[in-house]
Amino acid sequence: QVQLVESGGGLVQPGGSLRLSCAASGINFSFYTMGWYRQAPEKEREWVAQIGITGITTYADSVKGRSTISRDNAKNTVYLQMNSLKLDDTAVYYCHARSMSGDYWGRGTQVTVAS
C-alpha cells in the first residue's frame, strides 16, 4: 500500500519559515519524481516545486528564490523548505509522487501564514 504522509505545517508569521516533510512508503522512492502542490481556499490546486530522480529541481515563480525542495532517498522523504513566507502562501500543501508506474498523492498539511 502506497502512503505519502506530509508533516511540518502550522501557523507562522509573515516572513517566517517552515520545513515540510513527506515520508513515502510502498514505492521505490528513488525512482519517483517528487513534487509539492498547494491549494488555497476557493482556488485550484497549483504546482509548487519538483525534484527529479537525478536531483534536478524546478519551482513555480511564486516560490522561486524563497523555497528549496530536497530529497533523502535513504529516508524515502522529500522536503520543502519555505522561507520569507507570505500571506498568499497559506494553503494545504500536498506531496506528489510520479513515475511510469503511476502517481500518488498525500493527504496534505495545512500551512497558515498570519500575523
N, C-alpha and C positions, 0 to 999 in steps of 0.2 A: 504494500500500500504506500502510495506516494504522499508525503506530507511536506509542506513548506510552512514553517512556523516563524512568523515575524515577532520581533520584540524590540524594545528600546524607545517606543513612542512615549509621548507625555505632553505636559504643559510646559512651555518655555516662553520666555520674554523675547520680544523682538531684539535681534542682534545676538541671540544666544545660539547654542549648538546642541546637536543631538547626534547620536550614532545609532542607526537602525541595524538590526541583525536579522538574518533569515537563515534558519537551520533547516537543511534539507535531509530527507530520508527516503529510502525506497527508490532512489535513482542513482545512476552512475554520474555523480555530480560533476566530475571533471570534464565530462563530455557535453555538458549543457551550457548554453549561453544563458546568463542570469541577468535579470533586469528588475528595475523598480518602476512602478507606476503609482499614480496617486489619483484620488478622486475627491474633489471638494464638494461641499453641499450644493446640490442642484446643478452640478456640472458633470460633464462626461469624464470618464477615466482617461488620463493622459500619461504618456510615457515620460519618465524622468531620466533614467540612466540605464546603461547596459555595459556588461563586461563579457567579452567573448572567451572562448576556451583557451585562447592564447594570451589572454590578459588585456587585449585591446579594449579601451573604454570609449564610450561616447555619451554625450549629455544633451539634454534639452537646453535650449537657450535660456530658459527661465531659471536654471540652477547652475549653469556653467560658471566656473570660477568660484563657486560657493560650496560645491559638493564634490565628494570623492567616493567612487564606488570601488570596492576591492573584494577579493575572494580569497578564501583559505581552503584549498581543496582537501587538505588533511583533516579539516574540521567540517567539511561539507557545508560551509557557511559563506554567505555573501553579506557585505556590509555597505551601508550608505552613511557616510559622514556628512553631515549638513552643518554649515556654519553661516553666520550672518543671517539668521532666519528672519523671514518677513511674515507679516500678517497673511499674505497671499499663499504662504507655504502650508497653511492649515488645510489638512486633508487626511483621509485614510490612505496610508501607504501600503501598497501590495507588492509582494515578491512574485516574480515570474521566472519559470524555468522553461527553456525551449531547446529542443533538439529534433533530429529527424524522427525520433521515436514518439514525439508528441510534446505537448506543453501543459504546464501545470501552474496553478495559482495558489497563493496563500490566502488566508482569511483577512489579513490586513492588520495594521496597527495605527492607532489614532495619533496624529501629531497636531497639537493645537498651539498656535503662536498668539499670545495675547499679553497685554501689559497689565 
